[in-house]
């Protein structure tokens, strides 16, 4: 697990993340793997390839990962999985 203040990142945890291949989209995503030193592997939900090649590495402090409900609370469109 990775400490995030009052919580920890764990595999399978849902979040909202900026799609690194389309920076204009914030997507539903999941923590796929927790790495050392505060890094996590994140996958955009609904576009999984299955071998991990579609995962992205973020640091727990990254501004590109957001808590569930962030888009709704800020009236921002959220890209849902197909």
Secondary structure, 3 states (H helix, E strand, C coil): CEECCCCEECCCCEEEEECCCCCCCEEEEEEEEECHHHEEEEEECCCCCCCCCCCEEEECCCCCEECCCHHHHCCCCCECCC
